[in-house]
Structures are given as structure tokens and as C-alpha cells.
Amino acid sequence: MHVFVGDHLSSTLTDLLRSFRRQYGPVVRQRMGAQWLVILFDPADIQRLLFQYEKYPLRPTPHLMCAYARRNNTPLSMAFQ
């Protein structure tokens, strides 16, 4: 099995991510269909992103969770339980 993202082909996802890190550095932005994917490799960057203590941090709900909640006719908060 091969992993193909954009113009990049690799034998495994791990190899693909390693090549992204080598080629682009600690922050990579890659188009995945209509959405942009941002990949962070530095644990400190990941921690800063996840632990933003602003009054209203922007954390949009993933489309998959919205679809799950709609399909099961449950409130969005219940989709995570």
C-alpha cells in the first residue's frame, strides 16, 4: 500500500510525514480535498494550540462529528460521549 498526498507518494504514512518534516520544517500546510490540513511536529506548538486559554478560543467541530450527531438525531455534545 502507498500513501499519496498532493504530489507526494510514500510507502507509509510515517515515511510521508518524515519527508514533510525534512522538506518543509516543523509546520506543514497541505490541501486535503476542499480543506487545508495543518501538521505540527513540535510538541510545544501542539501544546500551545490545544491549551489556548483565551475567553473564546476557536475550536471548530470536525465535520465528521456534526454528521454523526445529525445522523443519530442527538445534540452535538452527545456525539462525543
MDTraj code that builds the backbone (N, CA, C; nanometers):
import mdtraj as md
import numpy as np

residues = "MET HIS VAL PHE VAL GLY ASP HIS LEU SER SER THR LEU THR ASP LEU LEU ARG SER PHE ARG ARG GLN TYR GLY PRO VAL VAL ARG GLN ARG MET GLY ALA GLN TRP LEU VAL ILE LEU PHE ASP PRO ALA ASP ILE GLN ARG LEU LEU PHE GLN TYR GLU LYS TYR PRO LEU ARG PRO THR PRO HIS LEU MET CYS ALA TYR ALA ARG ARG ASN ASN THR PRO LEU SER MET ALA PHE GLN".split()
xyz = np.array([
    [0.0834, -0.1174, 0.0000],
    [0.0000, 0.0000, 0.0000],
    [0.0882, 0.1242, 0.0000],
    [0.0467, 0.2252, -0.0753],
    [0.1197, 0.3502, -0.0798],
    [0.0291, 0.4639, -0.0357],
    [0.0903, 0.5650, 0.0229],
    [0.0190, 0.6831, 0.0677],
    [0.0489, 0.7949, -0.0314],
    [-0.0548, 0.8569, -0.0832],
    [-0.0380, 0.9634, -0.1811],
    [-0.1104, 1.0868, -0.1317],
    [-0.0383, 1.1960, -0.1103],
    [-0.0962, 1.3229, -0.0666],
    [-0.0380, 1.4326, -0.1545],
    [-0.1243, 1.5030, -0.2256],
    [-0.0765, 1.6084, -0.3152],
    [0.0146, 1.5501, -0.4207],
    [0.1368, 1.5994, -0.4256],
    [0.2372, 1.5488, -0.5194],
    [0.3297, 1.4475, -0.4541],
    [0.3001, 1.4084, -0.3321],
    [0.3900, 1.3228, -0.2548],
    [0.3393, 1.1788, -0.2506],
    [0.4292, 1.0858, -0.2800],
    [0.3981, 0.9433, -0.2742],
    [0.4961, 0.8785, -0.1781],
    [0.4455, 0.7973, -0.0880],
    [0.5311, 0.7327, 0.0100],
    [0.4775, 0.5932, 0.0392],
    [0.5646, 0.5069, 0.0921],
    [0.5225, 0.3697, 0.1202],
    [0.4386, 0.3610, 0.2481],
    [0.4604, 0.4512, 0.3428],
    [0.3811, 0.4525, 0.4660],
    [0.3499, 0.5962, 0.5058],
    [0.2503, 0.6130, 0.5901],
    [0.2165, 0.7460, 0.6393],
    [0.3324, 0.8040, 0.7190],
    [0.4000, 0.7207, 0.7962],
    [0.5141, 0.7661, 0.8748],
    [0.6234, 0.8212, 0.7841],
    [0.6546, 0.7501, 0.6758],
    [0.7548, 0.7992, 0.5816],
    [0.7121, 0.9304, 0.5175],
    [0.5841, 0.9413, 0.4861],
    [0.5326, 1.0638, 0.4266],
    [0.5495, 1.1817, 0.5224],
    [0.5128, 1.1608, 0.6494],
    [0.5258, 1.2680, 0.7473],
    [0.6720, 1.3043, 0.7712],
    [0.7596, 1.2061, 0.7718],
    [0.9033, 1.2352, 0.7861],
    [0.9536, 1.3205, 0.6709],
    [0.9092, 1.2878, 0.5496],
    [0.9545, 1.3658, 0.4342],
    [0.8989, 1.5084, 0.4405],
    [0.7744, 1.5245, 0.4867],
    [0.7191, 1.6587, 0.5050],
    [0.8035, 1.7378, 0.6042],
    [0.8381, 1.6744, 0.7158],
    [0.9170, 1.7418, 0.8207],
    [1.0525, 1.7841, 0.7661],
    [1.1193, 1.6951, 0.6932],
    [1.2503, 1.7273, 0.6362],
    [1.2409, 1.8397, 0.5341],
    [1.1397, 1.8329, 0.4489],
    [1.1294, 1.9264, 0.3382],
    [1.0747, 2.0631, 0.3800],
    [0.9754, 2.0650, 0.4709],
    [0.9062, 2.1900, 0.4998],
    [0.9285, 2.2459, 0.6400],
    [0.9801, 2.1655, 0.7322],
    [1.0041, 2.2155, 0.8672],
    [0.8970, 2.1731, 0.9665],
    [0.8891, 2.2428, 1.0817],
    [0.8027, 2.1977, 1.1912],
    [0.6529, 2.2242, 1.1720],
    [0.6151, 2.3079, 1.0738],
    [0.4741, 2.3350, 1.0464],
    [0.4502, 2.3144, 0.8974],
    [0.3557, 2.2273, 0.8641],
    [0.3268, 2.1946, 0.7245],
    [0.1789, 2.2199, 0.6981],
    [0.1509, 2.2854, 0.5858],
    [0.0120, 2.3057, 0.5436],
    [-0.0068, 2.2322, 0.4122],
    [-0.1063, 2.1440, 0.4079],
    [-0.1295, 2.0596, 0.2902],
    [-0.2775, 2.0584, 0.2589],
    [-0.3107, 2.0690, 0.1343],
    [-0.4509, 2.0641, 0.0926],
    [-0.4987, 1.9200, 0.0906],
    [-0.6165, 1.8960, 0.1529],
    [-0.6789, 1.7649, 0.1544],
    [-0.8213, 1.7834, 0.1032],
    [-0.8408, 1.7660, -0.0266],
    [-0.9711, 1.7931, -0.0864],
    [-0.9988, 1.9413, -0.0828],
    [-1.1130, 1.9801, -0.0263],
    [-1.1502, 2.1212, -0.0182],
    [-1.0960, 2.1882, 0.1077],
    [-1.0395, 2.1118, 0.1984],
    [-0.9920, 2.1638, 0.3267],
    [-0.8392, 2.1720, 0.3294],
    [-0.7886, 2.2578, 0.4164],
    [-0.6451, 2.2635, 0.4417],
    [-0.6157, 2.1834, 0.5686],
    [-0.5086, 2.1089, 0.5665],
    [-0.4625, 2.0320, 0.6812],
    [-0.3334, 2.0960, 0.7295],
    [-0.3246, 2.1256, 0.8568],
    [-0.2022, 2.1801, 0.9152],
    [-0.1436, 2.0730, 1.0061],
    [-0.0176, 2.0397, 0.9815],
    [0.0508, 1.9362, 1.0594],
    [0.1585, 2.0039, 1.1420],
    [0.1540, 1.9829, 1.2729],
    [0.2545, 2.0371, 1.3639],
    [0.3429, 1.9238, 1.4114],
    [0.4734, 1.9454, 1.4078],
    [0.5672, 1.8417, 1.4509],
    [0.6310, 1.8715, 1.5858],
    [0.6283, 1.9945, 1.6296],
    [0.6912, 2.0334, 1.7561],
    [0.5889, 2.0198, 1.8689],
    [0.6168, 1.9370, 1.9691],
    [0.5214, 1.9193, 2.0797],
    [0.4847, 2.0498, 2.1497],
    [0.5771, 2.1449, 2.1577],
    [0.5468, 2.2734, 2.2217],
    [0.4421, 2.3497, 2.1408],
    [0.4490, 2.3439, 2.0080],
    [0.3478, 2.4083, 1.9237],
    [0.2111, 2.3434, 1.9433],
    [0.2100, 2.2109, 1.9523],
    [0.0845, 2.1376, 1.9722],
    [0.0228, 2.1755, 2.1062],
    [0.1064, 2.1832, 2.2091],
    [0.0563, 2.2197, 2.3416],
    [0.0005, 2.3613, 2.3417],
    [0.0707, 2.4552, 2.2767],
    [0.0201, 2.5929, 2.2688],
    [-0.1154, 2.5975, 2.1979],
    [-0.1304, 2.5197, 2.0925],
    [-0.2558, 2.5184, 2.0181],
    [-0.3702, 2.4614, 2.1015],
    [-0.3452, 2.3512, 2.1694],
    [-0.4514, 2.2836, 2.2445],
    [-0.4888, 2.3540, 2.3737],
    [-0.3946, 2.4282, 2.4326],
    [-0.4212, 2.4900, 2.5618],
    [-0.4250, 2.6411, 2.5517],
    [-0.5002, 2.6919, 2.4543],
    [-0.5228, 2.8358, 2.4437],
    [-0.6250, 2.8723, 2.5502],
    [-0.5879, 2.9589, 2.6387],
    [-0.6797, 2.9975, 2.7447],
    [-0.7368, 3.1362, 2.7187],
    [-0.7812, 3.1588, 2.5976],
    [-0.8481, 3.2837, 2.5655],
    [-0.9934, 3.2720, 2.6079],
    [-1.0617, 3.3853, 2.6087],
    [-1.2012, 3.3829, 2.6504],
    [-1.2855, 3.2983, 2.5558],
    [-1.2657, 3.3123, 2.4249],
    [-1.3418, 3.2367, 2.3262],
    [-1.2463, 3.1746, 2.2237],
    [-1.1730, 3.0705, 2.2615],
    [-1.0814, 3.0104, 2.1642],
    [-1.1591, 2.9467, 2.0489],
    [-1.1048, 2.9545, 1.9302],
    [-1.1705, 2.8987, 1.8120],
    [-1.1319, 2.7526, 1.7971],
    [-1.2286, 2.6644, 1.8193],
    [-1.2085, 2.5212, 1.8010],
    [-1.3282, 2.4672, 1.7263],
    [-1.3279, 2.4781, 1.5936],
    [-1.4442, 2.4311, 1.5181],
    [-1.4644, 2.2811, 1.5341],
    [-1.5893, 2.2402, 1.5350],
    [-1.6233, 2.0997, 1.5469],
    [-1.5936, 2.0290, 1.4149],
    [-1.5257, 1.9151, 1.4193],
    [-1.4980, 1.8412, 1.2951],
    [-1.6271, 1.8034, 1.2222],
    [-1.6236, 1.8106, 1.0903],
    [-1.7414, 1.7791, 1.0093],
    [-1.7946, 1.6391, 1.0381],
    [-1.7060, 1.5445, 1.0661],
    [-1.7477, 1.4077, 1.0929],
    [-1.8363, 1.4006, 1.2169],
    [-1.8018, 1.4757, 1.3209],
    [-1.8824, 1.4748, 1.4427],
    [-2.0186, 1.5392, 1.4184],
    [-2.0229, 1.6446, 1.3373],
    [-2.1518, 1.7080, 1.3047],
    [-2.2404, 1.6101, 1.2287],
    [-2.1831, 1.5392, 1.1326],
    [-2.2604, 1.4418, 1.0549],
    [-2.3098, 1.3289, 1.1443],
    [-2.2261, 1.2825, 1.2367],
    [-2.2651, 1.1755, 1.3292],
    [-2.3839, 1.2194, 1.4151],
    [-2.3764, 1.3420, 1.4677],
    [-2.4843, 1.3913, 1.5535],
    [-2.6142, 1.4047, 1.4743],
    [-2.6059, 1.4565, 1.3511],
    [-2.7261, 1.4696, 1.2682],
    [-2.7855, 1.3330, 1.2358],
    [-2.6994, 1.2388, 1.1976],
    [-2.7474, 1.1062, 1.1587],
    [-2.8148, 1.0349, 1.2744],
    [-2.7641, 1.0538, 1.3949],
    [-2.8191, 0.9863, 1.5115],
    [-2.9199, 1.0713, 1.5873],
    [-2.9517, 1.1886, 1.5321],
    [-3.0500, 1.2776, 1.5919],
    [-3.0196, 1.3053, 1.7391],
    [-2.8946, 1.3381, 1.7660],
    [-2.8516, 1.3701, 1.9023],
    [-2.7902, 1.5089, 1.9034],
    [-2.7929, 1.5746, 2.0185],
    [-2.7227, 1.7030, 2.0295],
    [-2.5744, 1.6818, 2.0047],
    [-2.5083, 1.7819, 1.9539],
    [-2.3667, 1.7688, 1.9212],
    [-2.2845, 1.7287, 2.0430],
    [-2.3204, 1.7791, 2.1595],
    [-2.2448, 1.7446, 2.2792],
    [-2.2531, 1.5944, 2.3107],
    [-2.3626, 1.5288, 2.2697],
    [-2.3786, 1.3863, 2.2933],
    [-2.2955, 1.3030, 2.1955],
    [-2.2571, 1.3602, 2.0820],
    [-2.1821, 1.2862, 1.9810],
    [-2.0433, 1.2493, 2.0321],
    [-1.9946, 1.3213, 2.1336],
    [-1.8602, 1.2962, 2.1841],
    [-1.8585, 1.1964, 2.2990],
    [-1.9751, 1.1496, 2.3440],
    [-1.9774, 1.0592, 2.4590],
    [-1.9677, 0.9153, 2.4150],
])
top = md.Topology()
chain = top.add_chain()
for i, resn in enumerate(residues, 1):
    res = top.add_residue(resn, chain, resSeq=i)
    for name in ("N", "CA", "C"):
        top.add_atom(name, md.element.get_by_symbol(name[0]), res)
traj = md.Trajectory(xyz[None], top)
